[in-house]
Amino acid sequence: MSDERKTILLIAGEASGDTLGAELIDAIRQQPGGDEIDFIGAGGPKMEVAALRPEFDLSEHAVVGIWEVLKNYFKFRRLFRHLLELATRREPDIIVLIDYPGFNLRFAKAIRRYNAAGGGAFREWQPKIICYVSPQLWAWKEGRVHQIANDIDLMLSIFPFEKDWYAERVPGFPVEFVGHPLVDRFPMAKPGEKSVPLDPDLFTEQPTVLLLPGSRRREIDKHLPVMLEAAVIFSEKIKTRLRMVLPSGEMHELAKRHIPTGTEIDTQVGGLANALGQASLAIASSGTVTMECAWFRVPTVVLYKTSPLTYSLGRMFLKVPYLAMPNLLAGEELFPEFLQSEANADNLAEASLRLLRDKGERTRILDGLDRIAAQLGEPGAATRAGEPASGCSRRRGRVRADDSPE
């Protein structure tokens, strides 16, 4: 490793993490000395444009569910070992793990085991490991908090309640709330500026219903057919304009195979912000996109369908009453949620009609979304995250691989 240049290794495994990583790299490069940093690791096309020298695009391999992970075990083991070999060979000053906790937390533990065993040139390599976006331990797997505190030097949180949550369980573990990146990405969507009519009698044009089936192949296959069935039902009661946004050309082509001949629906790749700005209602897969719906003040019906095994295990360990993050932040069900067998066309259509027809319900939801938006911090999340991520301070103490159980 050169004395003149620092090296930061980043790992992002999903499309949302690729966006976060690109914003973080841009923020670091704007700081003094930022152009003297080498960015290596795994990320998607946005991180590569920003300056990452990627080993591969890990987001191309994203899967959902326990069974899906098991089916791809050997592929993920090969990718994991590739990145571990890169880290131990290049010995980066800092490792930034962006979301993707199933993979990234194991990676952090593997690095600490390597350190504890005396790995590294002259046994002095002790990289600073940062997590950008906290794993949702408060939803399940709370017991992993001690292992995380042992392996991670700094947690960068995008939700305000997480700092206190960690402080109650692992006092002294550094957690910083940097703010939510939505505040910077979409500054036009400020509280109180959502002007979609509340009463269908006041619509000067047909209300636009936005379908957001997900960003992975399995999500498209599971969610889109039932969304389209629901659209047929509610469109018989209220004439609507259907619109669908997909994250990539590949997902767009897959989605088109599910659209019956003769169905009137506008489809597009990207441009989610513009679509949300014009939407009266969204039907969305549970995930990051529900926060984008909330930020743009779009009342949303949320669904999620996965394999029976994944769902059964998830229900056993889930510790929170809601799946959609806006509902968790609000402490109430602003967005109707439907999981597994309940995520059927009749339920989705009924909830959609209620949100299009019921002025009082829409008002309640929009008021709640304004309160959520006020919690997400001030602009500058990537800049605040980039400050510690570009520093060179090492671990705060001696590494112990067996301080806590996995």
Secondary structure by P-SEA (a helix, b strand, c coil): ccccbbbbbbbbccaaaaaaaaaaaaaaaacccccccccbbbbcaaaaaacccccccccccccccaaaaaaaaaaaaaaaaaaaaaaaaacccbbbbccccccaaaaaaaaaaaaaaccccccccccbbbbccccccccccccaaaaaaacccbbbbcccaaaaaaaaccccccccccccccccccccccccccccccccccccccbbbbbbccccaaaaaccaaaaaaaaaaaaaacbbbbbbbbccaaaaaaaaaaccccccccccccaaaaaaaacccccccccaaaaaaaaaccbbbbbbbccaaaaaaaaaccccccccaaaaaaccccbbbbccccccaaaaaaaaaaaaccaaaaaaaaaaaaaaaaacccccaaaaaaaaaacccccccccccccccc
